[in-house]
Amino acid sequence: MPKLPTITVVASIVCSFFFVGLIVFGSTLRHEFVSWDDELLIVNNANVHEISLTTIRNVFTTYDPELYIPLTLMSYQTDDAIGGGNPFVTHVVNRALHILNSLLVAWLLYTLIKRGWLAIALGLIFLVHPLNTEAAVWASSRKDLLSTFFFLSSLLAWLQYRELPNTKRYAFSLILFILALLSKVMAVTLPVVMILIDLLDGKGISQASLKEKTPFFMASIVFGVIGLFGKTDVLAASSALQKILVACKATVFYVTKFFVPHGLSAMYPYTQPITVLSPDFLFPLILLLCALGALWRFSPHSRHVTFGVLLFLIALVPTFTNFSKGGDFYIASDRYSYIPIIGLLVIVGACMRYVIDMPGGMRVRASRRNALLVSTCFVMVLFGYLSSVQAAVWKNNTSLYEDILRKYPDARAAHNNLGMELFKSGRYAAAIDAFDRALAIHKDPKTETNKAAALVGLGKLDEAMIVFRKSLEQNPRLTDALYGIGNIYQRKGDLLAAAEQYRKTLDLDPKHISARNNLGITYIQLKDWSSAIEALKIVIAQKPSFVEPYYNLAGVYEEKGLKKEAEEMYQKSIELSPLDADALSRLASMLYDRGEIDEAAELLTRALTIDSSNQAALSLVLKMREDGVAQ
């Protein structure tokens, strides 16, 4: 291990990294959550919005839906507890983690290259590299940031242990590694990286060194198996040859984008056949084989370059299972290169050190060093600017999906997600156009269901019914389609058919909140009070923050003459939604009926202030006038 710098120097370096990080990414702290994974992992994840034994057990026993990331989900729980769901908190933590990871990268490079200024410069390049922007600014990329933080911390703790063997240092390194695996399984390559560092330092591979790493390998195997169970569908979606071909193309892609980070995107879809005869895959395959051949030939002459190449390739291996998602193929994802590009930085650092150390006088060597410093500063400024531009793309859903479609018009998922944004804003015709564009790329039952929901928004119920049924022909277990058909029956007044569709939905997905709530409403319309109470109570138990079931349940209790229970439900509804004029008016009416005039008047005033035309409130005013209570 090289000599460690003083505390003052360390503090200056840390402050410099945070200063640069704030300049490049500071404007992104006000970004919104985006619908791509953020809604699934954070916004609509009930396990994130509560810290309890139940939710902690849930995050440790479930996938996300395909990744095992319990520690990441627990970190989101902390964000939510601090910020109440405000994305600002999540973004602050993510930027801090990225900056800390950049510092750890600089520390690791310092131990490998033995040049302090060079390690700091390359750490700053890691911080501002456009290829790392996705990992730095996307809320859902917390798993990559957190896993990398513990990965690098474990590796550095191991290096400290290797220099000064101590049981506590060893245990600390192992614990950090397990935390990395609990954040994201991609950290499984750490034991192999340890072996690479042994080889780099000339220690070789011995029985003793392998025995030391056995607990690390065992942890990798266990979590690797756990990770594979979550990816059975993804692994089955492509052949072994397709995985190899896309892996070769992805490898060349990341190297290219590392040196020329232009045209970066949140998605890199590929819609053509994946075959070895395609130039898109044949050329990368040949290029990669030639590069590996050259490495084999010249590896004895540059151990650092060999180490960097192997680190890059080995760290990429866990990502080679993720090319097929939702029926679409993707060549790469920027965040997948977050750890691997450390290997490329090692290569760059080794080359820069070689140039500086080439034979020559002190003035010549100093001029080389100064030239490299100037060049590095230029690259840093350029990369920082490009990263800030790329980071702005993640501001909201619309900017994200529009940027993807500008670069990749055949990104089916982006068309679908943009359609969902248009749907949420009530622009149903534009949403249908986006869904049709997605379906033109390739058929997808979920997109068909989204289109049908937009048709319902336009009031085209019969046309929507046809599309819903078409999506069910492709996937009979598509719960949103069954739910959508139930909604159409309900709007048409066929309540028995609607209830049947909602029950079918719940048979497949007992946690479908909307289906359960609408089933309760349907039972109310059918005057089946006991069934309505049962359904609405389940909705409240599953999602206590959902306002509507409280109000509906209060109405049922009123019908059954259970006034105390009705008042409690109205009170809860008002607590969750203080501006609900209907709930205020209904509770005011109940209070008035039992003689609590002042309390009723107060609630009535609030209701009329919110909605002066509210019928329940106006009815109560009329009744109070008739009773001579109000003028």
C-alpha positions, -999 to 999 in steps of 0.1 A, spaced: 0 0 0 14 35 -8 18 60 19 -16 76 29 -20 114 25 -25 137 55 -60 144 69 -58 180 55 -50 167 20 -78 141 23 -103 167 33 -93 189 4 -97 161 -20 -131 151 -6 -143 187 -8 -131 190 -44 -150 160 -54 -182 172 -38 -177 206 -54 -173 192 -89 -202 168 -83 -225 197 -72 -215 217 -103 -223 189 -127 -253 173 -110 -266 200 -86 -295 210 -109 -308 174 -110 -317 174 -73 -351 188 -82 -358 161 -108 -391 141 -105 -394 104 -102 -399 88 -136 -423 61 -144 -396 38 -157 -390 16 -126 -392 45 -101 -430 39 -98 -425 2 -93 -396 4 -69 -404 36 -50 -436 55 -57 -461 26 -57 -441 2 -35 -460 -2 -2 -429 -18 14 -410 15 9 -436 37 26 -434 20 59 -407 7 82 -419 -23 101 -411 -59 108 -436 -69 80 -421 -46 53 -385 -55 63 -395 -92 60 -411 -85 26 -380 -68 11 -358 -97 22 -382 -123 8 -392 -109 -26 -377 -97 -59 -381 -63 -74 -396 -82 -95 -365 -98 -110 -337 -85 -88 -329 -93 -52 -321 -59 -36 -333 -59 0 -307 -34 13 -316 -10 -16 -353 -11 -7 -345 -5 29 -325 26 19 -356 38 0 -376 32 33 -352 56 50 -356 82 22 -393 80 26 -392 83 64 -371 115 60 -387 131 30 -422 117 30 -419 105 -6 -402 137 -19 -378 127 -47 -354 154 -35 -342 132 -7 -336 102 -29 -317 123 -54 -295 139 -27 -286 104 -14 -279 91 -50 -256 120 -58 -238 117 -25 -233 79 -32 -219 86 -67 -194 112 -53 -183 88 -26 -179 60 -52 -157 84 -72 -136 90 -42 -133 52 -36 -123 47 -72 -96 73 -68 -84 55 -36 -83 22 -54 -64 36 -84 -40 52 -59 -32 17 -45 -28 2 -80 -10 29 -99 9 45 -70 5 81 -84 -17 103 -62 -24 131 -87 -31 106 -114 -56 87 -92 -74 119 -83 -77 130 -119 -90 96 -129 -114 95 -100 -128 129 -112 -131 115 -147 -152 87 -132 -173 113 -113 -182 133 -144 -181 106 -171 -213 108 -192 -215 70 -192 -221 72 -155 -249 98 -157 -277 73 -157 -264 56 -126 -259 90 -109 -292 106 -116 -318 79 -120 -335 72 -87 -339 35 -95 -302 32 -100 -297 33 -62 -290 -4 -64 -260 2 -86 -246 30 -65 -251 13 -32 -237 -21 -44 -207 -3 -59 -201 16 -27 -199 -16 -6 -180 -34 -34 -152 -9 -35 -152 -5 3 -149 -43 7 -121 -44 -18 -102 -16 -2 -107 -32 33 -93 -64 18 -62 -46 5 -57 -31 40 -61 -66 55 -36 -80 30 -10 -55 41 -17 -58 78 -35 -91 84 -61 -88 112 -93 -108 119 -113 -77 123 -102 -62 89 -110 -96 73 -145 -97 89 -151 -61 80 -143 -68 43 -166 -98 42 -194 -79 59 -191 -51 34 -192 -76 6 -224 -92 19 -239 -57 21 -229 -52 -16 -246 -84 -26 -277 -74 -6 -278 -41 -26 -274 -58 -60 -261 -92 -69 -238 -77 -96 -211 -75 -69 -206 -113 -72 -174 -108 -92 -154 -93 -62 -136 -126 -53 -123 -129 -88 -112 -92 -87 -92 -100 -56 -74 -128 -74 -66 -104 -103 -51 -80 -78 -30 -108 -64 -17 -116 -99 -11 -79 -106 11 -76 -75 30 -108 -84 16 -128 -55 2 -155 -77 -25 -180 -68 -18 -203 -39 -38 -227 -18 -36 -203 11 -48 -173 -8 -77 -193 -23 -86 -205 12 -87 -169 24 -112 -160 -3 -134 -191 2 -160 -173 23 -162 -146 -4 -167 -172 -31 -194 -190 -10 -213 -157 -6 -210 -151 -43 -224 -185 -52 -253 -182 -27 -264 -148 -39 -257 -157 -75 -282 -186 -72 -307 -163 -55 -303 -138 -83 -308 -164 -110 -341 -174 -95 -354 -139 -102 -343 -139 -138 -357 -172 -150 -380 -155 -175 -353 -132 -187 -328 -160 -192 -353 -180 -211 -362 -152 -235 -330 -155 -256 -307 -183 -268 -272 -189 -257 -259 -178 -291 -279 -146 -289 -265 -139 -254 -230 -143 -267 -235 -121 -297 -251 -93 -278 -225 -96 -251 -197 -91 -277 -215 -61 -292 -222 -46 -257 -186 -50 -247 -174 -31 -278 -202 -6 -273 -191 3 -237 -154 7 -248 -164 30 -276 -187 51 -254 -160 53 -227 -137 71 -251 -164 88 -272 -195 93 -250 -217 107 -277 -254 97 -284 -260 82 -250 -296 71 -243 -316 55 -215 -324 27 -239 -306 10 -268 -332 -12 -284 -324 -36 -312 -353 -48 -334 -335 -68 -361 -327 -105 -360 -297 -114 -338 -275 -137 -359 -238 -143 -363 -241 -134 -400 -253 -99 -392 -226 -73 -395 -239 -57 -363 -227 -87 -344 -201 -103 -366 -178 -73 -366 -178 -68 -328 -172 -105 -324 -142 -104 -347 -129 -72 -331 -132 -86 -296 -114 -119 -305 -86 -99 -321 -83 -77 -290 -82 -107 -267 -56 -123 -290 -34 -91 -288 -38 -91 -250 -27 -127 -248 4 -119 -269 15 -87 -251 1 -93 -216 36 -101 -201 47 -66 -210 20 -47 -192 4 -62 -162 -17 -32 -155 -33 -32 -190 -40 -69 -186 -55 -63 -152 -76 -35 -165 -90 -55 -194 -98 -85 -173 -114 -63 -146 -136 -47 -173 -146 -80 -188 -152 -98 -156 -173 -70 -141 -195 -70 -172 -203 -107 -171 -232 -104 -147 -249 -79 -170 -250 -104 -199 -283 -119 -187 -302 -87 -191 -306 -81 -228 -342 -92 -232 -369 -75 -213 -407 -74 -220 -402 -90 -254 -377 -64 -264 -339 -67 -269 -315 -40 -257 -279 -39 -267 -267 -21 -235 -275 0 -205 -252 28 -194 -255 19 -157 -242 -16 -164 -207 -1 -171 -205 16 -137 -181 -9 -122 -165 -22 -154 -152 12 -165 -129 12 -135 -109 -14 -155 -107 10 -184 -95 38 -160 -67 15 -148 -56 11 -184 -57 48 -190 -38 54 -158 -12 28 -167 -7 44 -201 -4 79 -187 22 67 -161 41 50 -189 43 82 -209 55 102 -179 81 76 -170 95 73 -206 133 81 -208 141 118 -208 154 147 -187 135 162 -158 122 191 -179 110 167 -206 92 145 -181 77 175 -164 64 188 -197 48 155 -204 32 155 -170 19 190 -175 6 182 -210 -13 152 -195 -27 174 -167 -40 200 -192 -54 172 -214 -71 156 -184 -86 189 -173 -99 195 -208 -115 161 -209 -129 166 -174 -146 199 -184 -159 184 -216 -173 153 -199 -188 174 -172 -207 195 -197 -219 164 -216 -230 148 -183 -250 179 -173 -267 178 -207 -274 141 -204 -286 145 -168 -312 171 -179 -329 143 -199 -339 126 -167 -359 157 -154 -393 140 -159 -411 113 -179 -417 134 -210 -381 147 -214 -368 111 -208 -390 93 -233 -388 120 -260 -350 119 -258 -350 82 -263 -373 84 -293 -353 112 -309 -323 88 -308 -341 55 -312 -375 59 -329 -380 21 -327 -379 20 -289 -412 3 -283 -411 6 -245 -404 44 -248 -435 48 -271 -456 28 -246 -443 48 -216 -448 81 -233 -483 69 -241 -489 63 -205 -478 98 -196 -502 112 -222 -529 90 -208 -524 102 -173 -527 138 -185 -560 130 -202 -547 133 -237 -563 100 -248 -561 105 -285 -524 113 -284 -518 84 -260 -535 60 -285 -512 73 -312 -482 65 -290 -495 30 -282 -502 23 -319 -466 33 -327 -454 9 -300 -476 -19 -314 -464 -13 -349 -429 -23 -337 -441 -55 -322 -473 -67 -306 -475 -66 -268 -506 -75 -248 -498 -49 -221 -496 -21 -247 -529 -34 -261 -544 -30 -226 -531 5 -223 -546 14 -256 -580 0 -246 -579 21 -214 -573 52 -235 -603 42 -257 -624 40 -225 -612 75 -217 -626 87 -250 -659 69 -243 -654 43 -270 -664 14 -248 -673 -11 -275 -640 -6 -293 -621 -8 -260 -638 -41 -252 -626 -55 -284 -590 -44 -277 -592 -57 -241 -603 -91 -253 -576 -91 -280 -549 -86 -253 -564 -115 -233 -561 -138 -263 -524 -131 -262 -521 -134 -224 -552 -148 -205 -536 -139 -172 -534 -102 -179 -552 -88 -149 -554 -52 -161 -573 -63 -191 -598 -83 -169 -601 -52 -147 -606 -30 -177 -635 -52 -190 -650 -50 -155 -649 -12 -157 -667 -12 -190 -694 -35 -177 -698 -13 -146 -701 18 -168 -727 1 -189 -747 -9 -158 -741 -46 -161 -731 -49 -124 -731 -87 -122 -708 -91 -152 -686 -63 -137 -684 -81 -104 -674 -113 -121 -646 -97 -140 -633 -81 -108 -633 -114 -90 -614 -130 -119 -588 -102 -116 -585 -109 -79 -582 -146 -84 -551 -139 -104 -538 -110 -83 -554 -108 -48 -534 -75 -42 -550 -57 -72 -562 -27 -51 -583 -10 -79 -601 -42 -87 -609 -49 -50 -621 -13 -45 -643 -14 -76 -657 -47 -66 -667 -31 -33 -684 -2 -52 -702 -27 -74 -715 -45 -43 -727 -12 -30 -746 -6 -63 -761 -41 -59 -770 -32 -23 -750 -63 -11 -738 -45 20 -720 -73 38 -699 -82 6 -692 -45 1 -679 -41 37 -657 -72 34 -642 -60 1 -636 -24 13 -620 -35 46 -595 -56 26 -586 -26 4 -580 -5 36 -559 -33 51 -538 -36 19 -534 2 13 -543 23 44 -534 55 26 -561 50 -1 -589 75 6 -618 62 -15 -626 30 4 -630 49 37 -656 72 21 -674 43 4 -673 22 36 -688 52 56 -717 53 31 -723 16 36 -723 20 74 -748 48 70 -771 26 50 -769 -1 77 -776 24 105 -741 20 120 -736 58 126 -706 55 149 -687 34 124 -697 57 96 -685 88 114 -651 71 121 -647 63 84 -656 99 73 -631 112 99 -604 90 85 -613 100 49 -610 137 59 -577 131 77 -562 116 45 -579 141 22 -587 174 41 -601 190 9 -628 163 3 -659 184 3 -682 154 0 -667 137 32 -669 170 51 -705 175 41 -716 139 49 -699 141 83 -714 175 90 -749 161 82 -744 133 107 -732 156 134 -762 179 127 -786 150 130 -774 143 165 -775 179 176 -739 190 174 -748 222 155 -716 241 160 -693 213 149 -716 206 119 -716 243 109 -678 244 110 -675 213 87 -702 227 64 -683 260 61 -651 242 52 -670 221 26 -686 252 9 -653 270 9 -638 241 -10 -667 236 -33 -696 261 -32 -717 240 -55 -714 207 -35 -748 191 -35 -745 174 -1 -734 207 15 -762 226 -2 -788 201 9 -776 204 45 -778 242 43 -814 239 30 -823 216 59 -808 239 84 -828 268 70 -860 248 72 -852 240 108 -846 276 115 -809 270 124 -795 290 95 -806 319 75 
